[in-house]
Amino acid sequence: MRTRFRRTPDATVPSYTYRFKRFYEGSWSYGNVPAYDVPNGTNAYIADSYPHRRSDAFPGLEHFEVDGYKLSQLSTSHYGHYSDREPKSSSDLFWVENDSNLKLPSCLEDLMRYRYRAETPWHSSFYSAAEPHSWSATLSARLARWGLGRGGLAESLGEAPELPKLWHFVHKGRGLVRNASSAYLAYAFGWRPIMDLIPDVMAEIQNYRRRIAPRALRKSGKRVLCFRLPIRPPWVEPEEQTLTHQWPKWPQMKVARQSQFRFTKCEAIGMYQCTVTRRPFTGYEIIDRLADLDGIPNFRTVWELMPMSFVVDYFAGIGDLISRMQGNLLYDIDVTQAALGVRIEGSGSFTKTYGGYPTVKSEGRFRYYWRGPMPTPFIGLSLPGQHAVPTGIALALQRLPRLPRRWTSAAKRAYYTALRSTVGRYATSLAGWPPIM
């Protein structure tokens, strides 16, 4: 690997003398701080394969850059953060002046001090060994579904015999809890997919009338296909972190670091050099129109029609595994080379505060890109999405036994007793209507 570096020398903070005293004291005490160095400017390197070979479409490389890093002094006066005894009153607190300390530990400072390691790329310290294989599985499934839409028409048609049940999700004998969970499940997995499918079907009909080519119609020949997959950030920076707080009863002695640093882009990129040809007997417009709506039945559709399959897909991508095994439905994709890329970008600032007083600020930008061989695609693993928690609760409530009638009667009596109380009458008067059970 050929390596090139670009690094700005550290800035030297000259020695200085600060003074401090308690508020009740009349004379100042002094302290000396020797000179020290702090990071400044740019820390970057590029490591790539050299010489570049034409036979290698995706040579390995790693690009690391921290740019525009600088430290600025916001104030030289603040409360003291250390005391040999607990203050009894505010007059026991220390006040510090002429403090030119620019030390501010943060992730940007750690990135500025990072150096190239030939044995392991930078991002491997923040992602487990299994995550690249999971990314590869998801990207391979995207390649297998290249040209297909996301409407879910085939699955909706397969569930058409179950549509009459959507009108009977509320039963008088089930109770309030079960009826509420049944209503949520009927909406999330019954009515909502159908309602989301209607605009896509109408748009596809309009495109057919206007003679707009289907989106599934892709160019054949030698292609380089790229797919981008959002991934989790390497770490989550808290908005405020306490550095020292010797006496928690006194917030003036709290030293904290406030963060405005955010990752703006975290993605895995799948790159495939391949030869694309159309499969036999698929070059018809009606097939392309159905493909735009994901209306071509396949083995994945059979899996999605199985009960509780969506729960399994929350944690393990069985549907993606089936898509990879059956291959693309419209095109023969002969992959000659594949590579995985990781792109991470972030920017922001950090502020150091003494008792709420901002004293030091650091800011900078970070960019990182790595490209290497594509890992073996295993079953894609993922954490539950935003709809997994309410869905899990609704499914659990469906399995709970119904409460005894005496418990329900007791709950109603307690509810009406609360309504007749002073607080209850005040609440119902504000609401404007009395809730009825």
N, C-alpha and C positions, 0 to 999 in steps of 0.2 A: 504494500500500500504506500502510495506517495502522500506525504503529509506536509501541509503548509499552515503556518501559524501567523496570526496577527494579534498582537497583544500590546496594549498601552502600559507603560511603566506605572507602578504604583505612585500615588501622590503622597508626599511627606507632610505630615502635620507638625509644625514647629512646636517646640516646648513652650509651655505657658504656665502661668501662676494664677490660681483661682483663690477666692477668699470665701469664707463661710463663718456664720455665727448663729447662735440661737436668737430668737426675737427679743428675749429679755436681756441679752448681753449687750454691752456697749462697745466692746472692741471686737475686731475681726481676727480670725485665724486664717493662715495661709497654707496652701498646698502646692507642690510643684509636680508637673506631669512632664516626663521626658518626651522627646520627639518619637513619633511612630509613623508607620506607613498604612495607607488605606487603599483599596482597589479604586481604579478610576478608568473611565473611557471604555475600552473594547477588549473583549477576550473571545477570540474566534479561532477555529481551525477547520480545515477541510482535509479529509483523508479519502482517497479514491484509488481505484485500480489504475495502474499505468504500466505499459502503454495501453491505450484504448484499442480494443480489438473489435473489428466489424462483426465478428461472429457472436459477440456477446452483446445482446440488445440491452441488457440491464446490468451494467457493471456495479459492483458494490461500492458504496460511498457513505460517508458520514459528515454532516455539516453542522457545526455547533457554533453559535454566535450569541454573545451578549453585547449589546451596543447601547451607547448613550447613557452608560451608568455614571451617575454623579451624586455626590453628597453635598448638601447645603445646610448651613447653620441658620436656624430660625430664631433662636433665642439663646442667650448666654446666662440667663438668670432663671432660677427655678427653686422649688423646695428641695431640701435634702432628703435622700432616700434611706439614709442610715442613721441610727441613733443607738448609743450604748445602753440606753434604758427607754422604757416605754414612756412617751410623753404624757404628762398629766393634763396639760392644757395647750392651747395653740401657741402660747409663748415659749413652750419647750421645743417647738419645731425649728429645724435648721433652715436657713436661707442661704443660697449659693449664688455667687456672682462671678462674672468673667470666666465661666466654664466653657471652653472651646472644644469640648470632647465631641469628635465626629464618629465614634464607634457606634455602629448600628447593625447588629447581627440580623440577617434576613436570608431568605432563599436567593435573592439577587446577589448578595455577597458570596454565598456558597458557590453560585454559578460562576461568578467572576474568578474564584480561586480554583475552579475545576480545571484539570489538565487531561489531555488526551490519553486514553488507555487502549492500547492495541488489542488486548485480549477480549474485552467486553465493550459493547457500545453503551452510551450513556443511559438510554432508556431502559436497558435491561435491569437496572437497579430498582425500578419502580413498578415493573410489570412481572408477573409470575411467568414461569416457563410454559404454563398451559395456555395463557392468554393468546400468544401469537398463533397457536394451533386453532383456537376458537375463532380468531379473526379470519384465518385461512379458510375455515369451514364456511363461515358466513359469506365470504367473498366468492368462494367456489359455487355456493348456491346462487349468488347473484349472477354469476356467469351462466349457470344452467338455466336460469330464468330470463336470460337476455332476450329482449323482444316481447316479453309478456307484461301485461299491465298488472295492476293491483286491485282491480274492481271486485274480484271474488264472485263472478257470475256463475261459474260452475258449482261452487259450493252452495250458493243461494238456491240454484235450481235443484240441487240434490236435497236440500232441506225443505223444499216446497211442500212435501206431504205433512210436515210438522207445523205448517203455518196456522191451521185451525186451532192448535193448542195455544197460540199466542193470545187468543181472545178469552182464554179461560185460565189465566194465571192467578186470578183471585178467587178463592173459595171461602165460603162463610165458615166452614168448620175448621179451617186451618189456624186461625188466630192472626193477630196483627203482625207479629214478628215474621211468621212464615210468608204471609201475603206481601209484606214489604220486600223481603228478600226475593220472592218470586217475581215481583214487578221489576226489580232491578235487573235480574238475570234475563227476563224477557226483553227488556229494553236494550241491554248491552249486547246480547248475542242473538236477538231476534229482530226487533224493529229497527235498531240503529243500522246494522249492515244493509238492510233493505232500503232504508231512506238514503243512505250514502250512495247506494248503487244507482238510484234513479237519475241523479244529475249526470253521472258518467254515461249511462245508456242514452239519455237524451242528447248529450254532446256528441256521442258517436254517430247517432242518427243524423244530426245536423252536418257532421263532417262528410257523411256518405252522400247527402243531398247536394252539398257544395263541391263534391268531387275532390275533397282533401284526402291526400294519401294517408293510409293507416300508419300509426306510429310503429307497428310491428314490422313494417317493411324496412329492412336494413340493407346496407351495401355489402355485397359479398366480395371475396378476394382476401388478400393479405391485410390484416388489420392489427392494430395495437389497441386493446380494450383496457380501460381503466375504470375501476370502481372504488368509490370512497365510502368508508365506514366510520361513523363517529365512535370514538372510544372514550373511556373515562380519563380525566386528567391525571397526571402523575401523582399529584397530591392536591388537597383542598386547603387553601390558605385561610385561617380564621381572620375575621375582621378586626379582632383585638385579642392580643395575647399578653398576659401579665409576665413581665420579666423578673421583677422583684417586688415584694410587698411585705416588708419586715413586720409592720404592725397593722393588721387589717382594719383596726378601728379608725385609723387615720388615712383617709383617701389621698391626702396631700403627699404621702410618702410612697404612693404607688407609681412604679415605673412600668409603662406599658408600651407595646408596639402596635400601632394601628396600620392596617393593610388595605390598600386599594389595588393590589396586584390580582389580576385575573387571567386565566388561560382563555384566549380567544379562539384557538383552533387546536383540536386534538382529534386526529383521524388516522386510520390505517388505510393504505392505498394498495389495491391489488392491480398489478400490471401483467397483461397477458399478450404475448406475441403469438398470433394464431392465423390460421387460414379458415375463412368462413365460407361455407357453401350451403345453399338451400336444400332442405330435405325433400326427397321425392314426394309428390302428391300433396304438397302443402302450399304450392304457389297459387292460391286462390284468394280473392279479396275477402270472401266471407270468413275464411280462416284467419286472415289478418285482423278483421274486425272483431272476431271473437277473442283473438289473442290480446287485443287492446283492453278488453274487459276481463281478462283472465277467465275466459269462458270455455277453454278446451279441457274436457275431463282428462284426468291423469291419475297416477297412483297417489300423488299428494292430496288430490281431492278426496279420494277414498279415506285417507288417514284423517283429514280434517272433518269428515262426517262421522267419525267414530266418537262415542261419548267420552268426555273428559280429555280429549286429545289436546285441547287448548291449554289445559292445566300443565300437561307434560311439556308443551312447547314453551311455557313460561321459563322453565329451568334448563331444558335440553332441546336443542333444535332438531327434533326428529323429522319435522317437515322439511327442513333444509337438507338433512341427510338423504331423504327420499328423492328430493329434486336433484341432488348430485348423482345419485345412483341411476336414475332414469335418463339423465342428460337433457339437453335442450330439445324442446318439442318442435321447433321450427328450423333450426340450423344445425348443421354439423360443424362443430368448432374443434379444429385440430390445433391444440396448443403446443407450440414448439419451445417456448421459454416463458417462465413466470417469475415474478419478483414481488416482494412485499415491501412497502414503504411505510414509514411512520413519520408523521409531521406534527410538531407541537410548537405552538406560538403563544406568547403571553407578554403582557406589559402592565405597568402600573407603578405604584409608589408605596413606600413605607414611611411612617412617621413615628418618632420616639417621643413620648410624653413623660414628664415628671409632674405627678399630681394634676394632670390635665393640661399642663403647659407644653405645647409642642416645642421641641428644641432642635431636633435633627431630622432631616428628610432625605431619603434616597429614592432614586427612580431610574428606570432603565427598561429596555426591551430585550426579549429573548426569542430566538428562533432556532429550531432544530429539525433536521431531516436526516433520515437514515434509510438506506435501501440495501436489501440483502435477498438471499434466496427465499422462495416461498416455502414455509413449513408444511409438513404433512397435515392435511385437513382432517381433524378428528370431529367428533360431534360438537357442534357449537354450544358452549355453555354461556348462560347469561343470568343476570339477576332479575327478579320479577320487576315488571314495569309498573307504571303508575296505576294501572287498572287491576293489578294482581291482588292488592290488599283488599279493596272492597269486594272483588269477586270471591276471594277466599273466605271472607266473613259471611257473604251471602250463602255460599255453599255450605259452610259450617252451620248456619242457622237453619238450613233446610233439614239437617240431620238431628237437630235438637228436638227432644220430645215436647209436646205441648204442655203448657203449665196447667196444673189442676184448676178446676173451676173455682174452688174456694180461694185460691190465690188471686185469680182474676177479680173475683168479687171484692176481696180485701183491697186490692189496688184501686178499684173504682171508688170504694168508700173513702179511702185515704185521699184520692184525687178531689172528690166533691167536698170533703172536709177542708182541704186546703183552699178551695175556691171560696168557701164561706168565711174563711178567716179574713182578718184586716188586710194582710198583705195580698191575699188572693183577690179580694174585691178591688184593691188598688191596681193590681196588675191587669185584671180584666177591664177595668175602666180605661186604662191607657191603651190596651189593645183594641177596644171598641167592640169586641164580640167575645162571648164566653166559649172556650173550647168545649166540645161535647164528645164524650167517649161512648 
